[in-house]
Amino acid sequence: MNRRKLIDKMAAMMAGLAVVGVGLCLAGMPSAQASASQLPTVTMMVGGIDKQIYLPYQLAQDLGYFKKYGVHMVLSNEHAGGVGAEMAMASGQVDMAGAWYVHTIDFQMHGKKVIDIVQLSGAPGEREMCATGSGVKSPADWKGKAVGVTDIGSGTDDLTLYLAARYHLTSRDFTRIGVGAGETLISALKHGRIVCGMTTQPTVNAIEKLGIGYSAIDLATGKGVNKWLGGYWPTACVLARANWVKAHPKLTQDVVDAMVATMHWINTHSAAQIADHLPKDFVSNPLSTKAEYIHALAQDKGQFMPDGIMPPGGPQTVLAVEKVAGKIIKPVDLSITYTNKYAIRANALLANEYAASQ
């Protein structure tokens, strides 16, 4: 069965489950009845667990999918100024990381074997927000201007350099300024320090609500990244050390089963339904009301992969961005940076569960 047919079949399956009820999904699965203390524990740090681009991890927890598939998952959040999620995973502080796929390439450059075991998004969830009245329509309009990134050397900086290169600008043709995120980015845009800045929700909502900027470049949907980056740019995923995965094949599969079930659930439910299953402070905060969160998610929900499988050509697009950013110092073997085998098995499991419920 080809990938498109598999996605369609899974969508129909999950829609059916919504009708017949979750109870049927749990039938015949002893692990669903097990208490957390009876289940093996896996720890995962997420690089901003309350960000919309990272919502699948907490959603999987709140839907009960980790427990259903036999895992006591302990989620933690990366904090500003602290160790990054990917570094915590690589150093063994946690078993897994909810972070960007690009880190697998970065680690390979430094001799560390890290693997992406399930792909959650095909776009970075970012938007280039440009000042009202600036007239910026594409990176070509950045020439001679200052553009905001989270920090020099960050993922948003890499993406900014790549966007510029696609429009024949070098780093000498415009200025990049590290402005952080949230309130600091908003202030920089409001006071004219930058003409545009790359950011995610809920900051995008806040900028639009204040009337100080608009979305000029969409890197938050599959359609957007294909237009501006030339292909899918796989981002949010689950990373683990290759030796940990080899030593824990069942736990790895169980985690992927839970995440793939979550991705199908996202694909078959509305933004409002998703928001209803997330913590209240995730969807309503000083930068965004719940209604605004839902509106933004409805716009950007297309960034999430429905089946947990790496999009074709995605790793090559990420590698191209890294090359422009000057981060590739030796040959890269993309084949060992990710695997689809656990996601394929997870999709088959879901199909069998649905068949058994009919």
Residue pairs with C-beta under 8 A, 6 or more apart in sequence:
1 9
3 307
3 309
6 307
6 347
7 267
7 306
7 307
9 351
10 264
10 267
10 306
10 307
10 347
10 350
10 351
11 264
11 267
11 268
11 306
13 264
13 350
13 351
13 354
14 264
14 265
14 267
14 268
14 350
15 268
16 354
16 357
16 358
17 24
17 25
17 354
17 357
18 268
18 269
20 357
24 357
25 68
25 353
25 357
26 32
26 33
26 68
27 356
27 357
28 356
29 68
31 39
31 67
31 68
31 69
31 70
32 64
32 67
32 68
34 67
34 70
36 67
36 72
37 72
39 67
39 70
39 71
39 72
40 70
40 71
40 72
40 251
41 71
41 72
41 73
41 74
42 66
42 71
42 72
42 73
42 74
42 95
42 96
42 251
42 255
43 73
43 74
43 76
43 94
43 95
43 96
44 57
44 73
44 74
44 75
44 76
44 94
44 95
44 96
44 97
44 98
44 238
45 75
45 76
45 77
45 78
45 85
45 88
45 89
45 93
45 94
45 96
45 97
45 98
46 54
46 57
46 58
46 75
46 76
46 77
46 78
46 85
46 97
46 98
46 99
47 54
47 78
47 84
47 85
47 86
47 97
47 98
47 99
47 100
48 54
48 77
48 78
49 57
49 58
49 75
49 76
49 77
49 78
49 98
50 58
50 77
50 279
50 281
50 282
50 285
51 125
51 200
51 201
52 125
52 200
52 201
52 202
52 293
52 296
52 297
52 300
53 121
53 124
53 125
53 200
53 201
53 220
53 235
53 236
53 303
54 98
54 236
55 274
55 278
55 282
55 297
56 120
56 236
56 259
56 262
56 263
56 266
56 304
57 75
57 98
57 259
58 75
58 278
58 279
58 282
59 262
59 265
59 266
59 274
59 277
59 278
60 66
60 73
60 258
60 259
60 261
60 262
61 73
61 75
62 277
62 278
62 279
63 261
63 262
63 265
63 277
65 257
65 258
65 259
65 261
65 262
65 265
66 72
66 73
66 255
66 258
67 73
68 258
68 261
69 254
69 255
69 257
69 258
69 261
70 254
71 251
71 254
71 255
71 258
73 255
73 258
75 98
76 94
78 84
78 85
78 88
83 91
83 93
84 99
85 94
85 97
85 98
85 99
86 97
86 99
86 100
86 103
86 107
86 114
86 239
88 94
88 97
89 95
89 96
89 97
89 99
89 114
89 239
89 240
89 241
90 97
90 107
90 112
90 114
90 241
92 241
95 240
95 244
95 248
96 117
96 238
96 239
96 240
96 255
97 103
97 238
97 239
97 240
98 236
98 237
98 238
98 239
99 236
99 237
99 239
100 124
100 155
100 235
100 236
100 237
101 116
101 119
101 234
101 235
101 237
101 239
101 314
101 315
101 318
101 337
101 338
102 155
102 158
102 235
102 318
102 321
102 322
103 114
103 239
104 114
104 115
104 116
104 239
104 337
104 338
105 318
105 319
105 322
105 327
105 328
105 332
105 334
105 337
106 322
106 327
107 113
107 114
108 114
108 332
108 333
108 336
108 337
109 327
109 328
109 329
109 330
109 332
112 241
113 241
113 242
113 243
113 336
114 239
114 240
114 241
114 242
114 337
115 239
115 240
115 241
115 242
115 245
115 336
115 337
115 338
115 339
116 234
116 237
116 238
116 239
116 310
116 337
116 338
116 339
117 237
117 238
117 239
117 240
117 245
117 252
117 255
117 256
117 338
117 339
117 342
118 237
118 238
118 255
118 256
118 259
118 260
118 308
118 342
118 343
118 346
119 234
119 237
119 305
119 308
119 309
119 310
119 311
119 314
119 338
119 343
120 235
120 236
120 237
120 238
120 259
120 263
120 304
120 305
120 308
121 234
121 235
121 236
121 237
121 303
121 304
121 305
122 222
122 225
122 232
122 233
122 234
122 235
122 303
122 304
122 305
122 311
122 314
123 219
123 220
123 221
123 222
123 224
123 225
123 232
123 233
123 235
123 302
123 303
124 155
124 159
124 219
124 220
124 225
124 233
124 235
124 303
125 200
125 201
125 219
125 220
125 235
125 236
125 300
125 303
126 156
126 159
126 198
126 199
126 200
126 219
126 220
127 198
127 199
127 200
127 204
127 215
127 217
127 218
127 219
127 220
128 136
128 163
128 196
128 197
128 198
128 215
128 216
128 217
128 219
129 189
129 196
129 197
129 198
129 199
129 203
129 204
129 207
129 213
129 214
129 215
129 216
130 136
130 195
130 196
130 213
130 214
130 216
131 189
131 192
131 194
131 195
131 196
131 212
131 213
132 211
132 212
132 213
132 214
134 141
134 195
134 196
135 141
136 142
136 195
136 196
136 216
137 216
138 167
138 216
138 217
139 163
139 164
139 166
139 167
139 169
139 217
140 167
140 168
140 169
142 164
142 169
142 173
142 174
142 195
142 196
143 169
143 173
143 174
144 173
144 174
145 174
145 175
145 194
145 195
145 196
146 174
146 175
146 176
146 177
146 193
146 194
146 195
147 160
147 174
147 175
147 176
147 177
147 194
147 195
147 196
147 197
147 198
148 176
148 177
148 178
148 179
148 185
148 188
148 189
148 193
148 194
148 196
148 197
148 198
149 156
149 157
149 160
149 176
149 177
149 178
149 179
149 197
149 198
150 156
150 157
150 178
150 179
150 180
150 181
150 198
150 199
151 157
151 178
151 180
152 176
152 178
154 178
156 198
156 199
157 176
157 178
157 325
158 321
158 322
158 324
158 325
158 327
159 198
159 219
159 229
159 233
159 321
160 176
160 198
161 171
161 176
161 321
161 324
161 325
162 229
162 320
162 321
162 324
162 325
163 217
163 228
163 229
164 170
164 171
164 173
164 174
165 324
166 228
166 229
166 230
177 188
177 193
177 194
179 185
179 188
179 193
179 194
179 197
181 199
181 200
181 203
182 203
182 206
182 287
185 197
185 199
185 203
186 203
186 206
186 207
186 210
186 212
187 193
188 194
188 197
189 196
189 197
189 207
189 212
189 213
190 210
190 212
196 213
196 216
197 213
198 219
199 207
200 220
201 220
201 288
201 293
201 296
201 297
201 300
202 285
202 287
202 288
202 292
202 293
202 296
203 287
204 215
204 296
205 287
205 288
205 292
205 293
205 295
205 296
206 287
206 288
207 213
208 214
208 215
209 292
217 224
217 228
218 224
218 227
218 228
219 225
219 228
219 229
219 233
220 299
220 300
220 303
221 299
221 300
221 302
221 303
222 232
222 302
222 303
222 311
223 302
225 231
225 232
225 233
225 317
226 232
229 317
229 321
230 317
230 320
231 313
231 314
231 316
231 317
232 311
232 312
232 313
232 314
232 317
233 314
233 317
233 318
233 321
234 310
234 311
234 314
234 315
234 318
235 303
237 338
238 255
238 256
238 259
240 252
242 336
245 252
252 342
253 342
253 345
253 346
256 308
256 342
256 343
256 345
256 346
257 345
257 346
257 349
259 308
259 346
260 307
260 308
260 343
260 346
260 347
260 350
261 346
261 350
263 304
263 305
263 306
263 307
263 308
264 306
264 307
264 350
266 274
266 301
266 304
266 306
267 304
267 306
270 298
271 294
271 295
271 297
271 298
271 301
272 294
274 297
274 301
275 283
275 290
275 293
275 294
275 297
282 293
283 290
283 293
283 294
284 290
284 293
288 296
305 311
307 343
307 347
308 343
308 346
308 347
309 340
309 343
309 344
309 347
310 338
310 340
315 334
315 337
315 338
316 334
319 328
319 332
319 334
322 328
